[in-house]
Amino acid sequence: MKIVYAGTPEFAVAPLREILASGFEVVGVITQADKPQGRKGILTPPPVKTYALSQGLPVLQPIKIRDELNAVQALGGDIMITCAYGQILTQPVLDAFEKGVWNIHAGLLPKYRGASPIQSCILAGEQKTGVSIMKTELGLDCGDVLLVEETAIEERETYGELSERLSEIGAKAIVKALNALKTGDYTLTKQSEENVQTVRKIGKEHAKIDFTKTRKEIVDLVRAMNPAPVAYTEINGNKINVYRAEYAEAEETTAVCGEILSDSPKRGLLVKCGDGVIKLTEVQAAGGKKMSGGDFLNGRKVQKGQVFEC
């Protein structure tokens, strides 16, 4: 099989690497356009482009893939594999590949169709997730499923950490799927239309901590936003990023939600929330460096009795 691979972020690098290492022929790679990064706006290639060029693979970066279908077909692929590519494919694109278009989806379908399956399952407090290899059809992540690989979500695992694991799981899964497609030894499973959840892209507007929520809800939010877009809170007009948090045991208190309960760096940065107390264990002031909550207290960035906004 001659494979055209479409992917963009770091998550999509491991599957491409594994496909090549397994001896499959990749005739070209499609990825999103280079984008400005950082304060200086330096034009930066997507991780998949960087890796593909290092392997001597042809790379296309169409603004809209449907408008450059001739160039895509000229690569000579008879199957397309997509992984976090970032564009919705039209029917002419799907029809351009004799053996179809297959997607590496970082979630257990039909739950968490859409743009943020990894973050959304952490936010929902799920205990397991996985990777689904599905045939791409018109519509959002609604195609028949070829195989599924499940994995437990670790209690303190962040979005970034889980993404890395699922990328490697997806790499093994797509090779297994390609071998099945090559031999014809596979069965497709139609997705149930019950319990379908479609999840939106998550941005900074979803990342503010509400200390009236439960400890679990806050910890899950912090995990789901690490490393981006990063959970945050505000105090006296100053923004504080929160990278890690955990449950804390504390005496019964009449403090209001969001109130800082500790003045000892050894105890850490304890904050009252909806059903108890939470400890902010890794934080960052605007323009500053990451530090422990205890060091944050020690530097008198905040003080006991002050209240974070809810």
SVG drawing of the C-alpha trace seen along z (x, -y; Angstrom):
<svg xmlns="http://www.w3.org/2000/svg" viewBox="-29 -44 45 56">
<polyline fill="none" stroke="black" stroke-width="0.4" points="0.0,0.0 1.1,-3.5 0.2,-5.8 -0.5,-9.5 -0.2,-10.6 -2.0,-13.7 -1.2,-15.1 0.0,-18.3 0.9,-18.4 3.5,-16.5 0.8,-13.9 0.8,-12.8 4.6,-12.3 4.8,-8.9 2.3,-7.2 4.1,-8.4 7.4,-7.2 6.0,-3.8 4.5,-3.4 7.8,-4.1 9.7,-1.8 7.2,1.0 8.2,0.9 5.1,-0.7 5.6,-3.0 4.7,-6.6 4.6,-8.6 3.8,-11.9 2.7,-13.9 0.1,-16.6 0.1,-19.1 -1.1,-22.5 0.7,-25.7 3.6,-27.1 2.4,-29.4 4.0,-32.3 5.0,-31.3 6.1,-33.1 6.3,-36.8 8.4,-37.5 6.0,-35.6 8.7,-33.5 7.2,-31.3 7.4,-27.8 6.7,-24.5 4.3,-21.9 6.1,-19.0 4.9,-16.6 6.4,-18.6 9.8,-18.8 9.8,-15.1 8.7,-14.3 11.4,-16.4 14.0,-14.7 12.9,-11.4 13.1,-12.8 9.3,-12.7 7.4,-15.1 5.3,-17.5 2.2,-19.5 0.7,-22.3 -2.6,-23.2 -4.6,-26.0 -7.7,-23.9 -7.0,-20.4 -10.1,-20.3 -8.7,-23.1 -5.4,-21.2 -6.8,-17.7 -4.8,-17.3 -1.6,-17.8 -2.7,-15.3 -3.6,-12.7 -0.3,-13.3 1.5,-11.8 0.2,-8.5 -1.3,-7.2 -4.0,-4.5 -4.8,-5.0 -4.7,-8.0 -4.1,-7.9 -5.0,-11.0 -4.1,-11.9 -5.0,-15.3 -4.7,-16.9 -7.0,-19.8 -9.1,-20.0 -12.5,-18.5 -12.3,-16.3 -14.8,-16.6 -16.3,-13.7 -14.0,-14.2 -11.0,-13.9 -12.4,-10.7 -13.1,-9.3 -9.5,-10.0 -8.1,-6.9 -9.0,-3.5 -8.4,-1.9 -10.1,-4.7 -9.2,-7.3 -8.6,-6.1 -8.3,-8.2 -6.4,-7.8 -8.8,-9.2 -7.7,-9.8 -10.8,-8.6 -13.3,-5.8 -16.1,-6.4 -18.9,-7.3 -18.0,-9.3 -15.9,-12.3 -16.2,-12.9 -14.7,-16.2 -11.8,-18.5 -10.8,-17.8 -11.3,-14.1 -8.3,-13.9 -9.0,-17.0 -12.7,-16.4 -12.4,-12.9 -10.1,-14.2 -12.6,-17.0 -15.4,-14.5 -13.5,-12.4 -13.2,-9.4 -11.1,-6.5 -10.3,-5.1 -9.8,-6.3 -8.0,-4.9 -7.5,-5.2 -10.0,-4.3 -8.9,-3.5 -12.0,-4.5 -12.9,-4.8 -13.4,-8.5 -16.8,-9.4 -18.6,-12.7 -19.6,-13.9 -17.6,-14.3 -15.9,-11.1 -18.9,-9.0 -17.3,-6.3 -17.1,-2.6 -14.4,-1.5 -11.7,1.0 -10.1,1.4 -9.9,-0.1 -7.0,-0.1 -8.1,-1.1 -5.9,-2.4 -6.6,-3.5 -6.1,-7.1 -3.7,-7.6 -5.0,-9.5 -2.7,-12.5 -2.1,-12.3 -2.2,-15.6 -3.4,-16.3 0.1,-16.5 1.2,-13.3 -1.9,-11.4 -1.4,-12.8 2.1,-11.4 0.9,-7.9 -2.0,-8.0 0.3,-9.0 2.4,-5.9 -0.7,-3.7 -2.0,-5.2 1.3,-4.4 1.0,-0.7 -2.7,-0.7 -2.3,-2.1 0.4,0.4 -1.9,3.2 -4.7,1.6 -2.6,1.3 -1.6,4.9 -5.2,5.9 -6.1,3.7 -3.3,5.2 -4.4,8.8 -8.2,8.0 -8.5,9.8 -10.6,7.3 -14.2,6.5 -15.7,3.0 -18.0,2.1 -20.7,-0.6 -20.8,-3.2 -23.8,-3.4 -25.8,-6.6 -26.5,-6.3 -24.4,-8.2 -22.8,-10.3 -20.9,-13.2 -19.4,-15.9 -16.7,-18.0 -15.6,-21.5 -12.1,-22.9 -11.0,-24.0 -9.5,-27.5 -8.4,-29.9 -12.0,-30.9 -12.6,-27.5 -9.6,-27.4 -10.4,-29.7 -10.8,-27.9 -14.1,-28.3 -13.3,-27.5 -17.0,-26.9 -16.6,-23.6 -15.6,-20.4 -12.0,-19.3 -12.3,-16.7 -13.7,-19.1 -10.9,-21.6 -8.1,-19.0 -9.5,-17.5 -9.7,-21.0 -6.0,-21.7 -4.9,-18.3 -6.9,-18.9 -5.4,-22.3 -1.8,-21.3 0.3,-22.2 -2.2,-24.3 -4.2,-26.5 -3.3,-26.3 -5.7,-26.7 -5.6,-30.0 -7.0,-32.1 -6.9,-35.8 -6.3,-37.8 -6.3,-41.6 -6.3,-41.8 -3.2,-39.6 -3.4,-36.4 -1.8,-33.2 -1.4,-30.1 -2.0,-26.7 -0.2,-23.7 -0.8,-21.1 -3.2,-20.7 -4.2,-18.0 -6.6,-17.2 -5.7,-18.4 -6.8,-17.5 -7.6,-20.4 -9.6,-21.3 -13.2,-22.4 -13.3,-26.0 -15.8,-28.8 -13.7,-30.3 -15.2,-31.4 -14.5,-29.6 -11.3,-30.8 -9.8,-31.9 -6.2,-31.1 -5.9,-29.1 -2.2,-28.7 0.6,-31.0 3.3,-28.2 5.3,-27.3 5.7,-23.8 1.9,-23.3 1.7,-24.6 -0.8,-26.8 -4.1,-25.7 -7.3,-27.1 -11.0,-26.6 -13.2,-25.1 -16.8,-23.8 -16.4,-20.6 -13.2,-21.0 -9.6,-22.2 -7.3,-22.0 -3.5,-22.5 -2.1,-24.3 1.2,-22.6 2.7,-24.2 1.9,-27.8 3.2,-30.7 2.7,-34.4 2.3,-36.4 5.8,-36.9 7.4,-34.7 8.7,-31.2 6.9,-28.1 7.3,-27.3 5.8,-25.3 2.8,-26.7 4.9,-26.7 7.6,-28.9 4.8,-31.1 3.7,-31.7 7.3,-32.1 7.8,-34.9 4.7,-36.6 3.0,-36.7 -0.2,-35.9 -1.1,-35.7 -3.4,-33.9 -6.9,-35.3 -6.7,-36.7 -9.4,-35.3 -8.9,-34.1 -11.7,-35.1 -14.4,-32.4"/>
</svg>
